[in-house]
């Protein structure tokens, strides 16, 4: 396990802009020199006005967005190993991290159509199993792993108060709150060294918000480093170790013709 003194995540002077091609190439600065460290067992809450770049930063940390400059250092799992700069990492490296060490609960669930909710979440456990991913596992090993994964997901669904009658149905047929609970289960089912949360409780009622607060507390206790966006002040106060405000970006500039 990474030494708690060494940050699991070190964001160093990250800058990001979007080019508005339908606005004559106008440059829209979003992240303006963001720096922060997150250690094992910490939950850092990103705060600031809407449009400040909080969700954009989360997507940069997950590798969905590239950055203009700066470094995003993800510490190696073994003591003394070199960190991986996610800002420069190859897609294969990022995908490998997502299987076991990097998890993300987004605002909206994205899942394959016609795949039941149990299997949507169980897939993450199967992807994290090195033997299964190596291609060496036989059919019996696959069946046993699938059964074990589905059983583990069922326990998590029950904890999140997801009705058992819909567990095998595609999440596209669910309500917003039900979809979000599937999304939360997918993010938490496999322990991750870095957990990214973008408004995880926005669509939940008070009872299920309390469940998610407890799950975040358990992840912190297990040593996960967490970066999250929590507009609900009660949730933020319950889970955040500290809050970080993002630097304000400059005003948009029009690219020279």
C-alpha distance (Angstrom), angle and dihedral (degrees) to the residues before:
residue distance angle dihedral
X1 . . .
X2 3.79 . .
X3 3.80 114.2 .
X4 3.83 108.0 -100.9
X5 3.82 89.6 -131.1
X6 3.79 90.8 60.3
X7 3.80 112.7 72.7
X8 3.78 114.9 -114.6
X9 3.81 85.6 -151.0
X10 3.79 127.9 27.1
X11 3.81 117.1 -177.1
X12 3.79 111.1 -167.3
X13 3.82 123.4 -167.7
X14 3.81 95.0 -40.3
X15 3.80 116.3 -174.4
X16 3.78 128.1 -174.1
X17 3.78 136.1 173.0
X18 3.79 136.0 175.8
X19 3.80 124.0 -138.6
X20 3.80 113.9 -135.1
X21 3.78 101.1 -147.2
X22 3.80 92.4 -178.3
X23 3.82 89.5 55.2
X24 3.81 98.2 59.4
X25 3.79 92.8 -84.7
X26 3.79 94.6 -55.8
X27 3.81 112.0 179.8
X28 3.80 114.4 -131.9
X29 3.82 111.5 -162.6
X30 3.81 111.3 -149.2
X31 3.81 108.2 163.0
X32 3.78 116.1 37.6
X33 3.80 113.1 -172.4
X34 3.82 100.3 -38.5
X35 3.81 115.0 -172.1
X36 3.79 128.0 173.1
X37 3.80 141.3 140.0
X38 3.80 125.6 -142.5
X39 3.79 122.1 -166.2
X40 3.79 132.0 -162.1
X41 3.80 110.9 -75.0
X42 3.79 94.3 20.8
X43 3.79 128.4 118.6
X44 3.80 110.8 -159.2
X45 3.80 113.4 -165.9
X46 3.80 117.5 -152.4
X47 3.79 110.7 -140.5
X48 3.77 135.1 -177.1
X49 3.77 143.0 96.3
X50 3.78 122.0 -46.1
X51 3.80 110.2 -83.8
X52 3.81 93.0 30.1
X53 3.82 91.7 119.7
X54 3.79 102.3 -101.6
X55 3.81 96.2 133.9
X56 3.80 90.0 40.5
X57 3.80 90.2 56.1
X58 3.82 91.1 49.6
X59 3.82 89.6 52.9
X60 3.81 90.6 48.6
X61 3.81 89.7 52.4
X62 3.80 90.1 50.8
X63 3.79 91.8 48.7
X64 3.81 96.3 -114.8
X65 3.82 91.4 116.7
X66 3.76 128.7 39.7
X67 3.80 121.4 -136.8
X68 3.80 131.8 -130.8
X69 3.79 94.2 -133.7
X70 3.78 142.8 -22.1
X71 3.79 133.6 67.2
X72 3.81 134.5 -84.7
X73 3.79 105.5 -164.2
X74 3.80 118.4 -164.9
X75 3.80 110.1 -167.3
X76 3.79 119.3 -122.8
X77 3.78 116.0 -107.0
X78 3.80 93.9 -124.5
X79 3.83 121.0 65.6
X80 3.79 111.1 -99.2
X81 3.80 94.8 16.6
X82 3.79 118.9 132.1
X83 3.81 118.5 -99.9
X84 3.78 119.8 -117.3
X85 3.80 116.5 -122.2
X86 3.80 102.5 -136.7
X87 3.80 89.3 -165.8
X88 3.82 89.0 65.5
X89 3.80 101.3 26.9
X90 3.78 122.8 125.3
X91 3.83 116.5 -113.8
X92 3.81 90.6 -111.4
X93 3.81 90.5 56.2
X94 3.80 92.3 50.5
X95 3.81 92.1 47.8
X96 3.80 90.5 50.6
X97 3.81 90.5 53.5
X98 3.80 91.6 48.7
X99 3.79 91.2 57.2
X100 3.81 94.6 62.2
X101 3.78 116.7 -5.8
X102 3.82 109.0 33.9
X103 3.82 124.2 57.0
X104 3.80 131.2 176.7
X105 3.80 132.1 -165.7
X106 3.80 105.3 -164.9
X107 3.79 127.8 -168.5
X108 3.80 91.2 -104.7
X109 3.79 131.4 40.7
X110 3.79 116.2 -121.8
X111 3.79 113.4 -167.5
X112 3.77 138.3 152.7
X113 3.82 111.9 -90.7
X114 3.81 118.3 -107.5
X115 3.82 92.6 19.6
X116 3.80 113.5 122.4
X117 3.79 120.3 -118.7
X118 3.82 93.6 -113.9
X119 3.79 91.1 56.5
X120 3.82 93.3 42.6
X121 3.80 88.9 61.7
X122 3.83 97.8 33.1
X123 3.80 88.8 57.8
X124 3.80 89.5 71.6
X125 3.79 91.4 57.7
X126 3.79 91.8 47.9
X127 3.81 91.5 49.2
X128 3.81 89.6 53.1
X129 3.82 93.5 55.3
X130 3.85 107.4 97.7
X131 3.80 93.9 -159.5
X132 3.79 93.3 53.4
X133 3.78 92.3 46.6
X134 3.79 92.5 48.4
X135 3.79 91.6 65.3
X136 3.82 92.2 -125.0
X137 3.82 96.3 107.7
X138 3.78 117.2 103.1
X139 3.80 125.5 -138.9
X140 3.81 93.8 -92.4
X141 3.82 91.0 53.0
X142 3.83 89.9 49.8
X143 3.81 92.7 50.3
X144 3.81 92.1 48.3
X145 3.80 91.6 48.2
X146 3.81 92.1 48.5
X147 3.79 92.1 50.1
X148 3.81 92.1 48.2
X149 3.81 91.7 47.2
X150 3.81 92.9 49.4
X151 3.81 90.4 49.0
X152 3.81 91.0 51.6
X153 3.80 91.3 48.4
X154 3.81 90.8 48.6
X155 3.82 89.6 57.8
X156 3.79 90.2 50.9
X157 3.81 92.9 47.2
X158 3.80 89.6 51.4
X159 3.80 90.3 50.7
X160 3.81 89.3 51.5
X161 3.81 90.6 50.0
X162 3.79 93.8 -119.6
X163 3.84 108.4 162.5
X164 3.80 110.2 -106.1
X165 3.81 91.2 -138.6
X166 3.83 90.7 71.2
X167 3.80 100.7 42.6
X168 3.81 93.7 101.5
X169 3.81 94.7 42.5
X170 3.83 123.8 95.9
X171 3.84 111.1 -94.6
X172 3.82 90.0 -129.3
X173 3.82 86.4 78.2
X174 3.84 93.2 53.9
X175 3.79 131.0 98.0
X176 3.80 118.6 -103.2
X177 3.80 92.6 -99.5
X178 3.80 92.4 48.1
X179 3.80 91.9 49.4
X180 3.78 90.4 50.4
X181 3.80 91.5 53.0
X182 3.81 89.6 53.0
X183 3.81 87.5 49.4
X184 3.81 91.0 50.8
X185 3.79 91.6 48.1
X186 3.80 90.9 52.2
X187 3.80 91.1 51.7
X188 3.81 95.7 47.0
X189 3.81 103.9 34.8
X190 3.81 93.5 83.5
X191 3.84 113.7 46.8
X192 3.81 109.5 -119.1
X193 3.78 131.5 -165.2
X194 3.81 89.1 -141.2
X195 3.80 120.2 34.8
X196 3.82 121.0 -173.1
X197 3.80 118.5 -161.5
X198 3.82 123.8 -172.1
X199 3.81 108.6 -172.8
X200 3.82 94.2 -40.0
X201 3.82 94.6 175.9
X202 3.81 100.4 40.0
X203 3.84 94.8 108.7
X204 3.80 97.8 36.3
X205 3.78 133.7 102.9
X206 3.81 122.0 -125.3
X207 3.82 95.0 -92.3
X208 3.79 94.2 53.2
X209 3.81 92.8 42.1
X210 3.80 86.3 59.6
X211 3.82 90.3 51.3
X212 3.81 91.3 51.8
X213 3.81 91.6 47.5
X214 3.81 88.1 55.4
X215 3.82 91.1 47.8
X216 3.80 91.3 52.1
X217 3.80 90.3 48.9
X218 3.82 89.9 51.5
X219 3.82 91.4 49.3
X220 3.81 90.1 52.0
X221 3.80 91.2 48.8
X222 3.82 89.3 51.0
X223 3.82 90.2 55.3
X224 3.78 104.0 -100.0
X225 3.79 117.1 151.0
X226 3.81 107.7 -136.0
X227 3.80 132.9 -162.1
X228 3.77 114.2 -174.1
X229 3.77 148.2 167.9
X230 3.80 113.6 -140.5
X231 3.79 117.3 172.3
X232 3.79 89.2 175.3
X233 3.81 102.2 89.6
X234 3.80 93.3 -156.1
X235 3.79 91.9 55.3
X236 3.80 92.5 43.7
X237 3.80 92.7 51.2
X238 3.80 90.6 48.3
X239 3.81 97.8 51.1
X240 3.82 110.2 22.2
X241 3.78 120.2 100.9
X242 3.81 87.6 -169.1
X243 3.79 140.3 -18.4
X244 3.81 127.3 -120.5
X245 3.79 124.0 -161.1
X246 3.79 116.0 -149.3
X247 3.81 117.5 -126.8
X248 3.79 113.7 -103.2
X249 3.80 113.1 -105.5
X250 3.76 122.7 -129.4
X251 3.80 120.7 -99.5
X252 3.80 117.0 -83.6
X253 3.75 116.5 -85.5
X254 3.77 128.9 -156.0
X255 3.78 114.8 -121.1
X256 3.82 113.8 -119.1
X257 3.79 114.4 -96.6
